[in-house]
Amino acid sequence: MTRWLLLLVLHSAKCACPEECRCEERIVFCESRALREIPLNISAGTHGLSLRYNSLKTVPQGQFAGVQQLTWLYLDHNNIQDVTAGAFQGTRRLKELILSSNKITQLPVGVFHPLVNLRKLDLSYNQLEALAAAQFNGLRKLQALNLRSNQLRTLPVRIFQECRALEVLDLGYNRVRVLARNVFTGLGRLMQLHLEHNHYNKINLAHFPRLSNLRTFYLQWNRITMITMERLSWTWHSLHTLDLSGNELKIIGPLVFESLPNLRNLRLDSNRLSSIPSYVLSAWRNLVSISLPGNPWDCGRNVCALAEWLQEFGGRQDGDLLCGAPEHLQGQSLTEAISSGQGVCLPAAASPSLTSLPPLFGGFSTFQSETNNDTIYFGEESLSTSFTSPEELVTSTAGWDINAEDGNEQASLYKILAGSVALVLSVLIILLVVYVTWKRYPASLGEQLHPGGVQEPSRRPQHHRRHSPQPKEKTAVGALGRRNRKAESKGSHQTDGLVIAQEYYVDYKSSEPETGELLGNGSAYMLQSGGTRDCPVFHSKGNSYCFEKLYVIRNHNIISIFHPE
């Protein structure tokens, strides 16, 4: 009896394995058999079914309903174009579904809803052009989703919101250009994200705040020209690896690497970087591996900060950095250009026109100008500013050429200090001129004296009138006339550039014969004051006069000049 039961079991097992397949315990291998249809007589107790490398074109509804113990199903490398809505009904225990390398162009919205225990779904290397917003609803235990190498152009908002256990998401090799801000909502456990080989031209890290556990981010071989972080509203502590190689990267925002404090591995090779700003270098504090070759590095003054950082970097570096500019250094490695003594990152020789200024401010001790390098010292600290061509000092976007921003900041500091020194010197010169003028011509005179000679007679102002000789007995009338003329002539009068200060017209009777002969009896004369200088004093009718020169005027013409010395 026992013998017959054993034979019955063996016969049943043999009948449970399709003729075209190979069976090992509860696993059925139907690979590379050129099958056009899925075999029907698969045992209900099968745990694994492989139909790889066949010629299947469709997955009919309810095809696997009788294999309820199935935990993994491989349908890759076929010609499947159509997957019906109920194709996977009755397979609640399925944990792994591979549909890669087929010709699937679209998927029914609810085709995966029965697979509540699914852990891995592979749809890579198909021809999917679009996905529905509810495409992956119900897959709460899904850990890995592969959509690599399709023709996706957009991703619906919150398409992965129910995939809360997802750890690996591969969207590489598609045609996605833009990522919506909430496209990755719900992926709080995601650890690895592939976005390489798409058509992104700009990446804003502010779109990824919900990926709090992401450790590896692949963005290589896109068309990214800039990577930014709008504001430092959060910090991406979990990210350890970032791959940006093979892009067109020129601009790195100032907050990008500040938001990645725990970054360990960074790839920036094969981009269009010519220099790395100092604010980026200062944020690379915890790197252990970096790749920078394949960029057109400008081996001028702007590369010195990067060269110094690489020299001090103790981690792994991939490849040599080759110079793309200036022309005489093209093709040389950065290390060779520095060691060859061609003036790269070497102190410049002092210029013969060095200017050293005394301290003008509290902390400003030395200001020294060199040929190619200007150093400004403040106490014990120093700043070095480098000046190259104007193009290298001009910033490009949003205000700042991100590649030369560090040099611009230092140049601005230099200009401010130089302008301050020039302003102080100008003020001192103006004060010196005013002081000398005041000392030479005091304010009591009212006006400055012209350094030239006496004004020509024909240019005398008409109010300098000749005084006819008056009889000595008409003293009252003469005194009144003299007072009027004195009031008119007091002050300063400017004629043709000659300034004459404090003029007096009086009648003068000289007590010396030679003076009388010179002046003539009764002639009018004019006194010119000497300011603060010592000058002779004479008295006339109760008045005292101090003068340096005495001008004798007759008929509105100066006929003689008397020097009392």
C-alpha positions in Angstrom: 0.0 0.0 0.0 2.8 2.4 0.9 4.5 1.6 -2.4 1.4 2.5 -4.3 1.1 5.8 -2.4 4.7 6.7 -3.2 4.2 6.0 -6.9 1.1 8.2 -6.8 3.0 11.1 -5.3 5.8 10.8 -7.8 3.3 10.7 -10.7 1.5 13.8 -9.3 4.8 15.7 -9.1 5.7 14.8 -12.6 2.4 16.0 -13.9 2.7 19.3 -12.0 5.8 20.3 -14.1 5.0 21.5 -17.6 6.7 19.6 -20.4 8.5 22.7 -21.7 10.0 23.6 -18.3 12.4 22.3 -15.7 11.2 21.9 -12.2 13.3 21.9 -9.0 11.1 21.3 -5.9 8.7 24.3 -6.0 10.5 26.3 -8.6 9.7 26.1 -12.3 12.1 27.2 -14.9 10.6 27.9 -18.4 13.5 29.9 -19.8 14.7 30.3 -23.4 12.0 28.0 -24.8 10.6 30.4 -27.4 7.2 30.2 -25.6 4.4 32.4 -27.1 2.0 31.6 -24.3 2.3 30.9 -20.5 2.0 27.2 -19.7 -1.3 26.3 -18.0 -0.4 23.2 -15.9 1.8 24.9 -13.4 1.5 23.5 -9.9 -0.5 25.5 -7.4 2.2 25.0 -4.8 4.9 26.7 -7.0 6.8 29.4 -5.2 9.0 30.7 -8.0 8.3 30.9 -11.8 10.8 32.0 -14.4 9.6 32.7 -18.0 12.6 34.7 -19.1 13.9 34.9 -22.6 10.8 33.8 -24.5 8.5 35.3 -27.0 5.5 36.2 -24.8 3.4 39.2 -26.1 0.7 39.5 -23.5 -0.2 38.7 -19.9 -3.8 37.7 -19.9 -6.3 38.4 -17.1 -6.2 35.8 -14.3 -3.3 34.0 -15.8 -1.7 33.3 -12.4 -4.9 33.0 -10.3 -4.3 29.3 -9.7 -0.7 29.8 -8.4 -1.5 31.5 -5.1 1.7 30.4 -3.4 3.8 32.3 -5.9 6.4 34.6 -4.3 8.5 35.6 -7.3 7.8 35.9 -11.0 10.2 36.6 -13.8 8.8 37.8 -17.1 11.7 39.8 -18.4 13.3 39.6 -21.9 10.1 38.9 -23.8 8.1 40.8 -26.3 5.3 41.7 -23.9 3.3 44.8 -25.1 0.1 44.4 -23.2 -0.5 43.7 -19.5 -4.2 43.4 -18.7 -5.8 45.0 -15.7 -6.4 41.7 -13.8 -3.2 39.9 -14.9 -2.0 39.4 -11.3 -5.2 38.7 -9.5 -4.8 35.9 -6.9 -1.1 36.5 -6.3 -1.3 38.3 -3.0 1.9 36.6 -1.8 4.0 37.8 -4.7 7.1 39.7 -3.4 9.1 40.1 -6.6 7.9 40.9 -10.1 10.3 41.4 -13.0 8.9 42.8 -16.2 12.0 44.4 -17.6 13.3 44.3 -21.2 9.9 44.2 -22.8 7.9 46.5 -25.1 5.3 47.8 -22.6 4.1 51.3 -23.6 1.4 51.7 -20.9 0.0 50.1 -17.8 -3.5 49.9 -16.5 -3.9 52.1 -13.3 -4.9 49.3 -11.0 -2.8 46.5 -12.4 -0.5 46.3 -9.3 -3.1 46.9 -6.7 -3.6 43.2 -5.7 0.1 42.9 -5.0 -0.1 44.2 -1.4 3.0 42.3 -0.3 5.2 43.2 -3.3 8.8 44.2 -2.3 10.5 44.6 -5.7 9.0 45.8 -9.0 11.2 46.1 -12.1 9.8 47.9 -15.2 13.1 48.9 -16.6 14.0 48.8 -20.3 10.5 49.2 -21.6 8.8 51.9 -23.6 6.6 53.6 -21.0 5.8 57.2 -21.9 3.6 58.1 -18.9 2.5 56.9 -15.5 -0.8 57.6 -13.8 -0.8 59.4 -10.5 -2.3 56.3 -8.8 -0.1 53.9 -10.6 1.6 52.5 -7.5 -1.2 52.9 -5.0 -1.5 50.1 -2.5 2.2 49.1 -2.7 2.9 49.9 0.9 5.6 47.3 1.3 7.5 48.1 -1.9 11.2 48.6 -1.2 12.7 48.8 -4.7 11.2 50.3 -7.9 13.1 50.3 -11.2 11.8 52.5 -14.0 15.1 52.8 -15.7 15.4 53.2 -19.5 11.9 54.1 -20.5 10.6 57.2 -22.3 9.1 59.0 -19.4 8.9 62.8 -19.8 7.0 63.8 -16.6 6.3 62.4 -13.2 2.9 63.1 -11.6 2.8 64.9 -8.3 2.7 62.5 -5.3 2.9 59.4 -7.6 4.9 57.6 -4.9 3.0 58.8 -1.8 1.8 55.3 -0.8 5.2 53.7 -1.3 6.3 54.6 2.2 8.7 51.7 2.5 10.5 52.4 -0.7 14.3 52.5 -0.3 15.6 52.4 -3.9 14.1 54.4 -6.8 15.7 54.3 -10.2 14.4 56.8 -12.8 17.6 56.9 -14.8 17.8 57.0 -18.6 14.5 58.7 -19.2 13.5 62.0 -20.7 12.4 63.9 -17.7 13.2 67.6 -17.8 11.5 69.1 -14.7 10.8 67.7 -11.3 7.7 68.9 -9.5 8.2 70.1 -5.9 6.1 67.3 -4.4 6.9 64.5 -6.7 8.8 62.6 -4.0 6.2 63.0 -1.2 5.9 60.0 1.0 9.5 58.7 0.4 10.7 59.2 3.9 12.7 56.0 3.9 14.3 56.4 0.4 18.0 55.8 0.6 19.1 55.7 -3.1 17.8 57.8 -5.9 18.8 57.5 -9.6 18.1 60.5 -11.9 21.1 60.1 -14.2 20.8 60.3 -18.0 17.7 62.5 -18.1 17.2 66.0 -19.5 17.4 68.1 -16.4 19.1 71.5 -16.9 18.8 72.8 -13.4 18.5 71.2 -10.0 17.1 72.9 -6.9 17.8 71.0 -3.8 14.8 72.7 -2.1 12.6 70.2 -4.0 14.0 67.3 -2.0 13.3 68.2 1.7 11.2 65.1 2.4 14.0 62.6 1.5 15.4 62.8 5.0 17.1 59.3 4.8 18.6 59.6 1.3 22.3 58.5 1.3 23.1 58.3 -2.4 22.0 60.7 -5.2 22.9 60.0 -8.8 22.5 63.0 -11.2 25.3 62.3 -13.7 25.0 62.8 -17.5 22.2 65.3 -17.6 22.3 68.8 -19.0 22.6 70.6 -15.6 24.3 74.0 -15.9 23.6 75.1 -12.3 22.7 73.5 -9.0 21.2 75.8 -6.4 19.6 75.9 -3.0 17.1 78.8 -2.7 17.5 79.2 1.1 19.1 77.2 3.9 15.8 76.2 5.4 16.9 72.6 6.1 20.0 70.6 6.2 20.4 67.3 4.3 22.4 65.4 7.0 21.8 61.9 5.5 23.4 62.4 2.1 26.8 60.8 1.8 27.3 60.4 -2.0 26.5 62.9 -4.8 27.3 62.2 -8.4 27.1 65.3 -10.8 29.6 64.1 -13.4 29.1 64.4 -17.1 26.9 67.5 -16.9 27.4 71.1 -18.2 27.8 72.5 -14.7 29.2 76.0 -14.5 27.5 77.5 -11.4 27.3 76.1 -7.9 25.1 78.0 -5.6 26.6 79.3 -2.3 24.2 77.2 -0.1 24.4 73.9 -1.9 27.2 72.3 0.0 26.4 74.2 3.2 23.2 72.1 3.2 25.2 68.8 2.8 27.4 68.8 5.9 28.0 65.0 5.9 28.8 64.6 2.3 31.6 62.0 1.8 31.9 61.2 -1.9 31.6 63.8 -4.6 32.0 63.5 -8.4 32.2 66.7 -10.5 34.3 65.3 -13.4 33.4 66.1 -17.0 31.7 69.4 -16.5 32.5 72.9 -17.5 33.9 74.2 -14.3 36.9 76.6 -14.6 37.3 77.3 -10.9 35.8 76.5 -7.5 34.7 79.4 -5.3 36.1 79.6 -1.8 32.7 79.3 -0.2 32.3 75.9 -1.9 35.8 74.7 -0.8 35.1 75.7 2.8 32.0 73.6 2.8 33.9 70.4 1.7 34.9 69.7 5.2 34.1 66.0 5.4 34.9 64.7 1.9 36.9 61.5 1.7 36.7 61.1 -2.1 36.5 63.6 -4.9 36.6 63.5 -8.7 37.4 66.7 -10.6 39.1 65.8 -14.0 37.6 66.6 -17.3 36.9 70.2 -16.6 38.5 73.2 -18.5 40.3 74.6 -15.4 41.6 78.1 -15.6 45.1 77.9 -14.3 45.3 81.6 -13.6 45.1 83.2 -10.2 41.6 81.9 -9.6 42.7 78.3 -9.4 45.1 78.9 -6.5 42.5 78.3 -3.8 41.6 74.9 -5.3 45.2 73.9 -5.7 45.9 74.7 -2.1 42.8 72.8 -1.0 43.8 69.7 -3.1 47.3 69.8 -1.6 45.9 69.7 1.9 43.1 67.1 1.0 43.9 63.7 2.6 41.2 61.7 0.8 41.1 60.0 -2.6 41.4 62.0 -5.8 40.5 60.6 -9.2 42.7 61.7 -12.1 44.7 64.9 -12.9 43.3 68.3 -13.4 44.2 69.7 -16.8 44.5 73.4 -17.6 42.1 74.8 -20.2 43.4 78.3 -19.9 45.5 80.4 -20.3 46.6 79.4 -23.7 50.3 78.7 -22.9 49.2 76.2 -20.2 46.5 74.3 -22.1 46.9 70.6 -21.8 49.2 70.7 -18.8 48.2 69.2 -15.5 47.7 71.7 -12.7 50.5 70.2 -10.6 52.9 70.5 -13.5 51.9 74.1 -14.1 52.5 75.0 -10.5 55.8 73.1 -10.2 57.2 74.3 -13.5 57.7 77.9 -12.2 55.5 79.5 -14.9 54.0 82.0 -12.4 51.0 79.9 -11.4 50.2 80.4 -7.7 53.6 81.9 -7.0 54.3 85.2 -5.1 54.8 87.9 -7.7 58.0 90.0 -7.7 57.7 93.4 -6.0 57.1 96.3 -8.4 59.6 99.2 -8.4 56.6 101.5 -7.8 55.7 100.0 -4.5 53.8 102.5 -2.3 53.8 102.2 1.5 51.4 104.4 3.4 51.5 105.2 7.1 48.7 103.9 9.3 45.6 105.9 8.9 43.1 103.8 10.9 43.2 101.9 14.1 43.7 98.4 12.8 45.3 99.3 9.5 49.0 98.8 9.7 50.3 98.1 6.2 49.1 98.7 2.7 51.5 97.2 0.1 51.0 97.0 -3.6 52.7 94.3 -5.7 52.7 93.6 -9.4 50.1 90.8 -9.5 49.2 90.4 -5.9 48.0 93.1 -3.4 48.1 92.3 0.2 46.3 94.3 2.9 47.3 93.7 6.5 45.1 94.3 9.5 47.0 93.8 12.6 48.2 90.2 12.4 45.7 89.0 9.8 46.1 89.5 6.1 44.0 89.3 3.0 45.4 88.6 -0.5 43.5 89.9 -3.5 44.3 88.7 -7.0 43.6 90.8 -10.1 43.5 89.2 -13.5 41.5 90.2 -16.6 38.3 92.2 -16.1 36.3 89.2 -17.4 37.5 87.1 -14.5 36.3 89.7 -12.0 32.8 90.0 -13.5 30.1 87.8 -12.0 27.4 86.3 -14.1 23.9 85.3 -12.5 21.7 86.5 -9.9 23.9 89.0 -9.2 27.1 87.2 -8.5 30.0 85.3 -11.8 29.8 82.6 -9.3 33.3 81.3 -10.5 35.1 84.6 -9.6 33.0 85.7 -6.6 35.8 85.3 -4.1 38.2 87.5 -6.1 35.5 90.1 -6.5 34.9 90.2 -2.7 38.6 90.8 -2.1 38.9 93.3 -4.9 35.9 95.2 -3.4 37.7 95.4 0.0 40.8 96.7 -1.7 38.9 99.4 -3.6 37.1 100.5 -0.4 40.4 100.9 1.5 42.1 102.6 -1.5 39.2 105.0 -1.8 39.3 105.8 1.9 43.0 106.6 1.8 42.5 108.8 -1.3 39.6 110.6 0.4 41.6 111.3 3.6 44.6 112.6 1.5 42.4 114.9 -0.5 40.8 116.4 2.6 44.3 116.9 4.1 45.5 118.7 1.0 42.4 120.9 0.9 42.9 121.8 4.6 46.5 122.6 3.9 45.7 124.9 1.1 43.1 126.7 3.2 45.5 127.1 6.1 48.3 128.4 3.9 46.0 130.9 2.3 44.7 132.1 5.6 48.2 132.5 7.0 49.3 134.4 3.8 46.1 136.6 3.5 44.2 136.9 6.8 40.5 137.2 6.8 40.7 140.8 8.1 41.6 141.8 4.6 38.4 140.4 3.2 39.9 139.2 -0.1 43.1 137.7 -1.4 45.7 139.8 -3.0 46.7 139.0 -6.6 50.4 138.1 -6.8 50.9 140.2 -10.0 51.9 143.8 -10.4 49.9 147.0 -10.3 46.9 147.3 -12.5 47.4 149.2 -15.7 46.1 152.8 -15.5 43.5 152.3 -18.2 41.8 149.6 -16.2 41.2 151.6 -13.0 37.6 151.6 -11.8 35.7 154.8 -12.3 35.0 155.3 -8.6 38.8 156.0 -8.1 38.4 159.6 -9.1 41.0 162.3 -9.2 40.6 164.8 -6.4 41.2 168.4 -7.5 43.4 170.4 -5.2 41.3 172.1 -2.6 42.1 175.4 -1.0 43.5 174.8 2.5 41.0 177.1 4.0 38.0 175.0 2.8 38.7 172.4 5.4 35.1 171.6 6.2 34.1 170.9 2.7 37.4 169.0 2.0 36.9 166.9 5.2 33.4 166.0 4.2 34.5 165.0 0.7 37.3 162.9 2.0 34.9 161.1 4.4 32.6 160.3 1.5 35.3 159.1 -0.7 36.8 157.0 2.1 33.4 155.3 2.7 33.1 154.5 -1.0 36.6 153.2 -1.3 36.7 151.0 1.9 36.6 147.2 1.3 38.0 145.3 -1.6 37.7 146.1 -5.3 38.6 143.6 -8.0 39.4 144.8 -11.5 40.8 142.6 -14.2 42.1 140.1 -11.8 43.8 142.7 -9.5 42.4 142.7 -5.9 43.2 146.0 -4.0 42.3 145.9 -0.3 41.5 148.8 2.0 42.2 151.9 -0.2 42.1 155.4 1.2 42.1 158.8 -0.6 43.4 161.7 1.3 45.2 165.0 0.8 48.8 164.7 1.8 51.4 167.4 2.4 54.8 165.8 2.6 57.2 167.3 5.1 60.1 165.9 3.1 61.2 167.9 0.0 61.8 164.8 -2.2 58.4 163.4 -1.3 56.7 166.7 -2.1 58.5 166.9 -5.4 57.4 163.4 -6.2 53.8 163.8 -5.3 53.2 167.4 -6.2 51.3 169.8 -4.0 47.7 168.9 -3.6 47.8 165.7 -5.6 45.5 162.8 -4.7 47.1 159.6 -3.6 46.0 156.1 -2.6 47.3 153.9 0.3 47.6 150.2 0.0 47.6 148.3 3.3 50.1 145.5 3.9 48.0 143.2 6.0 50.0 141.7 8.8 53.2 143.0 7.5 55.1 145.8 9.2 54.6 149.0 7.4 55.2 152.7 7.9 52.6 154.8 9.7 51.9 158.4 9.1 49.4 160.7 10.7 47.1 163.1 8.8 44.5 165.3 10.5 44.0 163.1 13.5 44.1 159.8 11.4 46.8 157.2 11.3 47.6 155.3 8.2 49.7 152.2 7.6 50.9 151.6 4.1 53.4 149.8 2.0 52.9 151.7 -1.3 51.5 155.2 -2.0 50.0 155.6 -5.5 49.8 159.1 -6.8 46.8 159.5 -9.1 46.1 162.4 -11.4 43.4 162.5 -14.0 42.5 158.9 -13.2 46.0 157.8 -14.0 48.7 156.6 -11.7 51.6 158.9 -12.2 54.0 157.6 -9.6 54.4 155.1 -6.8 56.0 156.0 -3.5 57.8 153.4 -1.4 58.3 155.0 2.1 61.2 152.6 2.9 
